[in-house]
Amino acid sequence: MARKKKDVILSNVQFFGIADEGKAVGKTDDGQVVFAKGVVPGDSAEILVLKKRKGRIEGLLRAITTYSPHRVEPACQHFGTCGGCKWQNLDYATQLQQKEIVVENALTRLGKVEVGEWLPILGAETPFYYRNKMEFAFSCKKWLTNAEIKSGISNAADVLGFHPAGGFDKVINLDHCWLQPDPSNEIRNTIRSIAIEQGLSFYDVKKHEGFMRTLMLRITTLGETMALISFGEDNPDLRKPFLEEVQRRLPQITTLLYCINLKMNDTIWDLPVHTWSGKGYAEERLGHVVFRIGPKSFFQTNTRQGQNLYDVVSRFANLQGHENVYDLYTGIGSIGLYVAKDCRQVVGIEEVAAAIDDAKINAQINEVANVQFYVGDVRAILTADFAAKHGKPDLLITDPPRAGMHEDVVNMLLELAAPRIVYVSCNPGTQARDLGRLASKYKVLKVQPVDMFPHTHHIESVALLELIN
């Protein structure tokens, strides 16, 4: 009979940084690197070793021996269970400091990128109520705390909120969420109450049945509120009185939408969305540009920081009016439209057709005539023939997804040899990789991090590249 492995406990682990998934990184007295949740930079702790791999230890917090001076009391009662905020227990100034370190380490230590100038991180005006879009789930099963489980209480309850990590079939009932501004909490709680009053069934993920399925709320700084309710059954006799009551009791909803989702997953991208009341979209402003945002549109989740991000891009671009600008991974054309007034023309590429439809509409709304948008994978569209047709770019702006740019795209950028590149990234690791690949022809003049998502490990990084010689 095999012997049970003895637990290995590491004492006096000193934590000094943040990492992905809400983990902190620390070191033992003999220099071993340790990752664990439940601790913050500045803590000393006892850690149970879970596994070792590639020079790092994944551990489980056993006890905190010395508390960090940067610890704060989390605002949300669900912190630690809900995955929406990983660092509410770390003061915001330290969060910003740590995110600066993450970007610098990724570019200089991992990517071996030489940076001419590091600009200080742009923090959010407030670390709370910053998200303009939130998605919530209805469930007939409530997530219970350990204390509630021990008490024998039933988890059968009609709830509306977030799935916790590892609890896909249960939902944390949210009375108050600190991520989205008013009237988000009132709308969510009222919609839940109306559904309960009318005896509507809440969704059961395991059985794939139930009438109330998901709720999406988008709230803009222009005072508009979009609500999209996804129903798990196509029953107009139940749907009509429910939507009528929502419209009556929640007049702050300027656009009320619904869809019928009979699929096994919650995504709605391939489903028709119906307008019950309002104009079917919301409008938002970033600086001098107004955007029409549909229920499936991608838009910067933090409006105020989105404008700060685009201002950084605009400053780095330093356009004089004569430039030909390529905007790669343009989305709904937001960055391209933002800088179009300062250059000769903008050519945008995006593989999501619906996003390009939005981009063209937003160009019309803002009377921007010097933009062209193309649908397709950047890797396939950005070719020598494309450049011959539209002219060599004087400035190239790229804002790729977290995976960064495909190596073929990087090679095409090297072939185009635009005098300047502004690289916007939501993943410093892949940005560092791409900057390293561009180093044969480009030098990085400056980098500026922007914190779009307080209380999370996510960070935007903007780099300005200049063609060598």
N, C-alpha and C positions, 0 to 999 in steps of 0.2 A: 504494500500500500504506500503510495507516494506521500511524502511529508508535506504538510501545508507550509507554504513559504512564510517566513517571518516578516512582519511589517517592518519597513525601514522608515524611520522618522528622522527628518532633518531639522535640527534645532538652529535657532538664531539666523534664519534666512533673511537677508536684508533686501527689501524690495525697493527698486529705484525707478522703474519705468512702466509704461503701459504697452499692451500688445493687442492683438485681435481678440474678438469674442469676449471682451470684458476681463481678460486675464492681465495680471501684473507680472512683470519680469523682475527677478532678483538673483542674488548670488549667495552661495554658502561661504563659510569662512575659508574653504579651500578652493574657491573660484568656480564651483559648478553652477551652471545657469539653470534657474528654476522658473517655471511658469505655473501660476495658480490663480484661481478666482477667489473673490471675497476679501482680497487685500488691496491696498492702494500704495503708491510710491511713498516711502517714508516709514512704512510698517516693518516691524520685525516679527517673524512668525515661525511656528512649528508646522512643518509640512510633511504629510504622508506621501511617500513616493508611489505613484501609480504606474509609471513606465518611464524608461530611459530610451532615448533614440537620438542619434546624430548629435551628440554632444550637449543635449538638453534633457531636462527632467520635467515631466508633467506631474504635478502634484495636487494634493487635496489639502485644504486648510484644516489644521487640527486646532490651533489656538494662536491668537495674536498676543505676543509677549510685550511689544511696545507699539503704542498707537502713533500713527503719523500726525504731525501737526497740521497736515493738509486735509485731514478727514473732516467732513461736515455731515450733518444729519440729512438723509434723503428727504425730499419734499413729498414724494409719492409713497403711499402706504403699500403699494404693490412692488416697490423696488426690490430687486433680487429674485422675484418670480417672473414678472413681466420683462421681456427682453428689449423693450423699446428704449430704455435708458440704462447704460452699463456703468456710468460714472457719476451718478447723482451724489455719491458719497465722497466725491473728490471736489475740492473747491475749484471754481471755474478758472481762476488765474493759473492754477497748477495744470489743469487740463490743457490750456493753451500752450503753456511752457512745454508740456510733454509732447504735444502734437508737433511743435516746432522741431523737437529732438527727433521724432519719428521721421519727418521729411528729410532732415539733414543726414541722419544715419542711412536712410535708404539711398540717397543720391551719392553721398561721399564715401561711406564705408562699404556699402554693398555694391553700388553701381560704379564706384571709382570715378565719379563725375566731378570735374573741377568747376566750381561755381564762382563767378566773379564777385557777386554781391548777394548777400542774404538780407531780404527785407523782412521786417517783423510781421508775425502772423496777424491777420485781421480777425479779431474776435467778434462774436455776435453782440448786439446791443443788450440783449437779454438771453439767457440760456433756456428760458421757458417760453412756451406758447409760440413757437417759431415755425411750425409746420403748416403749410397751407392745404395739404392733402393728407387724409388719414383713411384707413380701411379697417372696418370692424367686422366681427363675425357673430352671428346669432348661434346659440347652442342650447340644447335641452339638458346639458350637463355642465355643472359649475366646477371650476377648479377649486379644490379644497386645500387649505393649509394642513400641515402635519398635525396641528392641534385639533383641527376640525375632524380629520380622519380618525384620530384616537378617540374623539368623543362619540363616534358612531353616527354622526349626522349624514344624511343622504345627500348625494351630489345632484339629485334630480331638481333642476331649477331652470327657469327660462332666463337666460343671461345674454348680454351683449357687450363685447369687449374684444380682448386679444387672446389668441392661443399662447399659452406659455411654452417655453422651450421644452420639448419632449412631451407635450400634451396636446397632440393634434386633434383629439376627440373631445377636448374640454376647453372651456373659455373662462378667463378671469373677468368677472363682472366689474365694469368700470363705472363708478359713480362720478369720478372726476379724473380726467387725464390732463397732465401738465404739458402736453406736446402741442396741442392745437388751440388757438384763441377762441374766445366767445364768437358765436353762440354754440360752439361744438358740443360742449357737455350738455347743455339744455336740449339741443336737438336729439342727441343720442338717447338721453334718458326718457324724453317724451315719446320718441318712436318706440322704444321698448315698452313703455307703459301702454300705449295705444294697442300694440300687438297683443299684450296680455289681456287687456280689457275686452278685446274682440275675440279672445279665445283662439288665436292663431298659433299653429304649432311652430316651434323653433327647431332648427335643423339638427339632425343626428348624423354626424359624419360617417359613423360605422355602418348605419343602416341606409344611408343616402336617401333620407326622406325628411320632410318637414317643409313648411311654407316659407318661413322667414329665413333667409340664408346669409346675405352680407349687406353691409352698408358702407358706402363711400361718401365722405364729405370733403368738399373743397371750399375753402373760405379765402376770399381775396381781400387785398388792402383797399379795394374800391367799394367795399361794402356788399359784395355779392356772395351768395352761398349756393353751392350746387350740392344736391343730395341724390345719390344713385342707389336705389334699393334693388337687390337681386333676390328674386323669388325662386324657391326650389320646386314650385308646382305652378302649372299654368291654369289658374282658377280665377277667372274674371269676377265671379260672384263674391269671392273673398277679397280680391285685389282692389276692386272699385271702392267699397266703403272704407277700406284701410287708407288708401291714398287720399280720398276725400277728407278724412279726419286729419291726416297729417297736414294737408294743405290748409285746413281750417285753423288748427291749433299752432301751426308753425309758419306764420306769414313771413318770417325772416328768410325762409328758403326761397330764393329768387328763381331757381330752376329745379324742378322735381322730375327725376327720371326713373325709369325702371327697366329691368330686363328679366327674362326667364332663363334660368340656368338649370338644365336637367342633366348636365355633365357630371363626371366623377370628380372634377376639380373646380376650384372657385374662379378661375380666370374668365374674363368676359371679352377678351380681345376679338374673339371670333363670333361673338353673339351680337344680334341687333339690339340697340338701345332705343327705348321709346320715351318721348317727351310727354309727361303728364301735364305739366304747367311750366310757364316761363319760356325763354327763348332757346333752350336746349344747350346752352353753353354759358360759360362765365368769362368775364373780362378781367385782366390784371395788367398793371403797369409796371414796367421796369425802366426807370429813368424817363426818356423821351419816347419810348415805344409802348404801345398798347397791344396786348396779346389776347386773341380769342382762344379760349381753352375748352376743348370738347371733353366728353367723359372719358375718352381713351387717349387724350393728348399727354405727352410727356412735357413736364414743365419743372423748372427749378423748385424744389420742395420748400426752400426757405427764401421767400420773396426778397426780404430786405438784404440778406447776405448774397442773394443772387445778383442784385444790382451792384453790390460792392465787388463781387467777382468779375462782372462784366466791365466795371470801371477799371479794374486792374488790367484786364485784357486790352482795353482801349488805351490805357497809358503805355503799356508795353508796346502796342502796335504803333503808336506815335504817327498816325496817318496824316498825310499832308494834302490829300485830295486827288492825287493823280494815280494812286496805286490800284493794281489788279490784285484782288484778295481771293484766295481759296479758303473755304470754310468746310473742313472735313468733319464728318459725323455731326452734321448741323442740327439734327433733331427737327424742331419746328422752326428752325431758322433764327433762333433767338439771338445768338451772338452775331451772326451775319447781319441781321436787321439792326442790331445795336450799333454796329460800326459803319453801316452803309453810307450814312450821311457824310462821312469823313474820307471817302475813297471814290475812285472812278467806278468800280463795279465789284460785286461779290458773286462768287460761284460756289454754291453749296451742294454737298453730296450727303445723302442719308439713305440707308437701306430700308427703313420703315416707310411704306407708301403713305400711310395715314398721316405720318408726321410731315411729309412733304406737302400733302394737301393742306394741312394747317399752316405751313410756312407760306404757301402761296396766298392763302386767305389773309394772313397777317401782313404780308407785303402790300396787298390791296388796301387793307384797312388803314395802314400808315402811309399810304401813297408813296411807297418806296419802289421806284421803277428800275433801279440799277442793280437788281439781284436776279440770279437764275438758279433754279433748284433742280437737282437730278436725283432720281430714285435708283438705288442699287448699292451693292457692296462697294465700299471705297476701293478695296483691293482689285475689283474688276473694272471699275469705271475710271479710276485715276491712272491714265496711261499716257504715253507720249502723244498719241493721236488726240486725246482729250486736251492736252496742254497746247497742241498745235492749233486746235480749234478755238480755244478760249484765251490763248496767250499765256506766256510764262508768268507765274505769280510773283509779285513784288513782296507779298507777305502771305504766309500760309498759317492759318489757325487750325489747330487740331484738338478735338475734345473727345477722345475715344472712350469706349466703355472700360470697365475695370480691368479687362484682359489686356488693355493697351492696343497698340497697332500691330498688325501682322507684319512679319519680316519683309514680305513683298512690298507692303506700303512704305515701310522705312526705306527700302532700296529705291523706290520710286521717288521719295522725297530727296534722296541723295542725288538722283539723276536730274530732277527738276532744278535743284540748287537755288531755291528761292533765297534772296538776300537775308530774310528774317523769318523765323518761325516762332509763333506763340503756342506753347503746348500746355493745355489745360488738362489736369489729371485728377481723378478721384481715387487713384491708387499709386502712391509714391513708389512702390516696388516695381510695378510695370513701367512707370515713367522713367525710373532710373535705368531699367534695361534698355528702353528705347533711346534714351539720351546717350547711353553708351554706344549704341549702334550708329548713332548720328555723329559721333565724336570725330570721325575721320574727316568731316567737312565743316563741322559746326562747333562753336564754343558757346557755353552757357554764360550769358552776361549777368543774369540775375534771376532769382527765384523768390516768389512770395506765396506762403501758405494762407489759405482762407478757411476759417472754421464754419462750415455750413451746417454741421450737425452736433451741437453741444451735447454733452453727456454720452457720446458714442466715441468709438475709435476712428470713425471716418474723418477724412481730411482732404480738402482740395489743395492742389499745388499748381501754381502757374509759373512756367519757365519761359524766359526770352532767350532765343538762340540767334546767333549771328553767323553768317557764312564766313569762314576763314579766308583771308586774302580776297 
